[in-house]
């Protein structure tokens, strides 16, 4: 991502960012891990975890298909974004996305490790069986 792309997404308010993702007008290069984390955070704040999980899944799926032209969409990963962001929101006293990332830098820098801890296996690799949401505890102890 270029410096200009980072500024663009940082300068967008929450409504504008979600609208650009919904309309598929956000440039593909701006649809980064950080933007997906922020999207999950915005949607959890607006709708609560359960509905946010569905919305993150839907928005990511459409964006992958329409903008990224990528058929390798991972629905479990979309759910994980919402579940993991929500977990850290519950542990935090701040209501600011940037501060949340500052308080829990693993969200930004070790998300793959968080995924492995949360699921107990690498969800980025193909797997025949995915445990139902209500049977997957979050195992973080930090």
C-alpha positions in Angstrom: 0.0 0.0 0.0 1.3 3.4 -0.9 1.6 6.3 1.5 -1.2 8.0 -0.3 -3.4 4.9 0.0 -2.8 4.8 3.8 -3.7 8.5 4.1 -6.9 8.0 2.1 -8.3 5.2 4.3 -7.2 7.0 7.5 -8.9 10.2 6.3 -12.2 8.5 5.6 -14.7 8.6 8.4 -16.4 5.4 9.4 -19.5 6.0 7.2 -17.4 6.8 4.2 -15.2 3.7 4.6 -18.2 1.4 4.9 -19.9 3.0 2.0 -16.9 2.7 -0.3 -16.6 -1.0 0.7 -20.4 -1.6 0.1 -20.3 0.3 -3.2 -17.0 -1.5 -4.2 -15.5 1.9 -4.9 -12.6 1.5 -2.4 -9.4 0.8 -4.5 -8.3 -2.8 -4.2 -4.9 -1.7 -2.9 -6.7 0.0 0.1 -8.5 -3.2 1.1 -5.9 -4.2 3.6 -5.8 -6.1 6.8 -6.0 -2.9 8.8 -9.1 -1.8 6.8 -10.8 -5.1 7.4 -10.1 -4.8 11.1 -11.5 -1.3 11.1 -14.6 -2.5 9.1 -15.2 -5.2 11.7 -14.8 -2.6 14.5 -17.2 -0.2 12.9 -19.8 -2.9 12.3 -19.6 -4.3 15.8 -20.1 -0.9 17.2 -23.2 -0.3 15.0 -24.8 -3.7 15.1 -23.3 -5.9 17.8 -21.3 -9.0 17.2 -23.8 -11.4 15.7 -25.0 -9.1 13.0 -21.5 -7.7 12.4 -20.2 -11.2 11.7 -22.8 -11.6 8.9 -22.1 -8.1 7.5 -18.3 -8.5 7.5 -18.8 -11.8 5.7 -21.1 -10.3 3.2 -19.1 -7.2 2.5 -15.8 -9.1 2.2 -17.4 -11.7 -0.1 -18.8 -9.1 -2.5 -15.6 -7.1 -2.4 -13.5 -10.2 -3.1 -15.7 -11.2 -6.0 -16.3 -7.7 -7.5 -13.2 -5.7 -6.9 -10.4 -8.2 -6.2 -11.8 -10.8 -8.8 -10.7 -13.4 -6.3 -12.5 -16.7 -6.0 -10.5 -17.8 -2.9 -12.7 -16.2 -0.3 -12.5 -17.7 3.2 -15.8 -17.2 5.2 -14.2 -18.6 8.4 -11.6 -15.8 8.2 -14.3 -13.2 7.9 -16.0 -14.5 11.0 -12.7 -14.6 12.8 -12.1 -10.9 12.1 -15.3 -10.0 13.8 -14.9 -12.4 16.7 -11.3 -11.5 17.5 -11.9 -7.7 17.2 -14.9 -8.1 19.5 -12.9 -10.0 22.0 -10.3 -7.2 22.3 -13.1 -4.5 22.3 -14.5 -6.2 25.3 -11.1 -6.1 27.1 -10.6 -2.5 26.3 -11.9 0.7 27.9 -11.3 2.8 24.8 -13.9 3.7 22.1 -11.3 4.6 19.4 -10.1 2.2 16.8 -6.6 3.6 16.7 -6.3 3.3 20.4 -7.5 -0.3 20.3 -4.7 -1.2 17.9 -2.3 0.6 20.2 -3.5 -1.2 23.2 -3.5 -4.6 21.4 -0.8 -4.5 18.7 -1.2 -8.2 18.0 -4.4 -7.3 16.1 -2.3 -5.6 13.5 1.0 -7.4 13.7 0.2 -11.0 14.7 -3.3 -11.7 13.5 -2.3 -15.1 12.1 -1.1 -16.1 15.6 -4.4 -14.9 17.0 -6.3 -17.0 14.4 -4.3 -20.1 15.4 -5.0 -19.4 19.1 -8.7 -18.8 18.5 -9.3 -21.8 16.3 -6.7 -24.2 17.4 -5.6 -24.8 13.8 -4.6 -22.8 10.7 -7.9 -21.7 9.1 -6.0 -20.3 6.1 -5.4 -23.9 5.0 -8.2 -25.9 3.5 -10.2 -28.0 6.0 -13.2 -30.2 5.6 -14.9 -29.4 8.9 -15.4 -26.0 10.6 -16.7 -26.0 14.2 -20.0 -24.1 14.7 -19.5 -20.6 16.1 -21.0 -21.5 19.5 -18.5 -24.3 19.9 -15.4 -22.3 19.3 -14.2 -20.7 22.5 -11.7 -17.8 22.4 -8.7 -19.0 24.2 -6.8 -15.8 24.7 -5.2 -15.4 28.2 -3.5 -12.1 27.8 
